[in-house]
Amino acid sequence: MKLTLFLLPLLLAACAFPAAPEGVRPADEEPEPSERFEEADRAARAGTGVAERLLPHGVLEFGRRDAPATLLLVTEHHCQYCQDFQKDVLPMLIDTFVGSGGLRIQLVILPLRKYRGSDLAAAGLLCAAEQQRGFAMHDRLSRGRSKTREILVAAARELDLNVPSFEECLESDETRATLETQQWWLRSLAIDFVPTYFLNGEKFVGLPYEEDLRARMEKIIGELR
């Protein structure tokens, strides 16, 4: 598989799998929920948009199944650069490429031991995805730093999930087994930093410049259509 690395500043714009220094977003600067994510989620629930799908290994997919381009995003809920990807890059991809049918997005979490609650947040995403609200939960978990069980349950209520089923899922052996299989699979891809993403199989590491990614997407989709 071809590996493409950005210039050093962009490679550093990623969270390392081992413990590494990282800046912390001030508490009063937590990003607002993505309007594009909210709009896409409402449209899907109303039957006027594309519904999300939970794939094997706990991969969450959004967009048309026959889209010519696929972006697999490996991310984490606490990582600053992952939160920036969620806040700044994903809304552009949804608005520009998913809505037009050119792109489907696949999302998977790689928990990092240096973040307390990383495993719990990954389980919360899977459990919300079982109720067709995975992307909405991911958007909420990508804000701020604290990921406690109480915060996850509050988010489940906010999303109108079946809370008892959600809580049962958090504790289930099946959820733990899915996360273990998922992490084994991701490590087999030699992922050392998040965010890492694969665009039609080509691997990129770090937080991209939005315009660079937009141009790359337009080129790929144009060639495949």
Protein Blocks (a to p, Z undefined) as FASTA:
>chain_A
ZZddddfklmmmcccfbacddddddfklcccddfklmmmmmmmmnopaccddddehhiac
edjfklcbdcdddddfklmklmmmmmmmmmmmmmmmmmnopaccdddddddfklghklmm
mmmmmmmmmnopmmmmmmmmmgcjbdcfklmmmmmmmnopafklmmmmmmpmklmmmmmm
mmmmmmmnopabdcdddeehiacedjddfklmmmmmmmmmmmmZZ
